[in-house]
Amino acid sequence: MSRKDAERAMNELNGSQLDSISVRMSWGRAVHVPPQPVYIPPTMRELIMPPPPSGLPFNAQPN
């Protein structure tokens, strides 16, 4: 997704009805996200690692 995609979605959806509720959209405040987290605890490090490449489409993992 790019900003152009988000702008197009906002323009098309802003003011639309969703189950009789009017949808309002606006931009949030920009937040700087560092490329690397400041600190990752060792117990979390193994939980956030992606699975090894499976060779299947979208890296699907067989059971």
C-alpha distance (Angstrom), angle and dihedral (degrees) to the residues before:
residue distance angle dihedral
M1 . . .
S2 3.76 . .
R3 3.78 134.1 .
K4 3.80 88.8 -101.3
D5 3.83 89.6 57.2
A6 3.80 90.8 48.1
E7 3.81 92.0 49.1
R8 3.80 90.8 50.8
A9 3.81 91.9 48.7
M10 3.80 91.6 48.4
N11 3.79 92.1 50.0
E12 3.80 92.8 49.1
L13 3.82 97.8 42.3
N14 3.80 102.8 36.3
G15 3.80 108.8 108.0
S16 3.81 94.4 9.5
Q17 3.81 122.0 133.9
L18 3.80 122.7 -110.6
D19 3.82 112.5 -176.2
S20 3.83 90.5 -27.3
I21 3.83 91.4 -49.2
S22 3.79 118.7 117.1
V23 3.82 112.2 -126.8
R24 3.82 116.1 -136.1
M25 3.78 120.7 -171.8
S26 3.78 133.7 -173.7
W27 3.78 138.8 157.4
G28 3.77 119.5 -86.0
R29 3.76 124.4 -136.8
A30 3.80 115.0 -77.6
V31 3.79 113.3 -109.7
H32 3.79 124.7 -165.3
V33 3.79 111.5 -126.7
P34 3.81 114.5 -164.6
P35 3.82 115.7 -130.3
Q36 3.81 90.5 -123.8
P37 3.81 125.5 32.6
V38 3.78 113.8 -112.3
Y39 3.80 92.7 -122.0
I40 3.80 133.8 -0.4
P41 3.81 115.4 -167.4
P42 3.83 112.2 -128.1
T43 3.82 91.8 -117.6
M44 3.81 90.4 55.4
R45 3.80 94.1 44.2
E46 3.80 93.8 71.6
L47 3.82 91.8 44.6
I48 3.81 94.7 55.9
M49 3.80 97.3 44.9
P50 3.82 112.5 108.9
P51 3.79 118.0 -120.0
P52 3.81 116.8 -95.2
P53 3.83 116.1 -89.3
S54 3.80 110.2 -79.9
G55 3.80 98.7 -170.3
L56 3.83 89.2 -124.8
P57 3.83 123.8 117.6
F58 3.81 112.6 -77.2
N59 3.83 86.9 5.5
A60 3.81 89.9 -78.1
Q61 3.78 111.9 -170.0
P62 3.82 117.9 -134.1
N63 3.80 115.1 -137.0
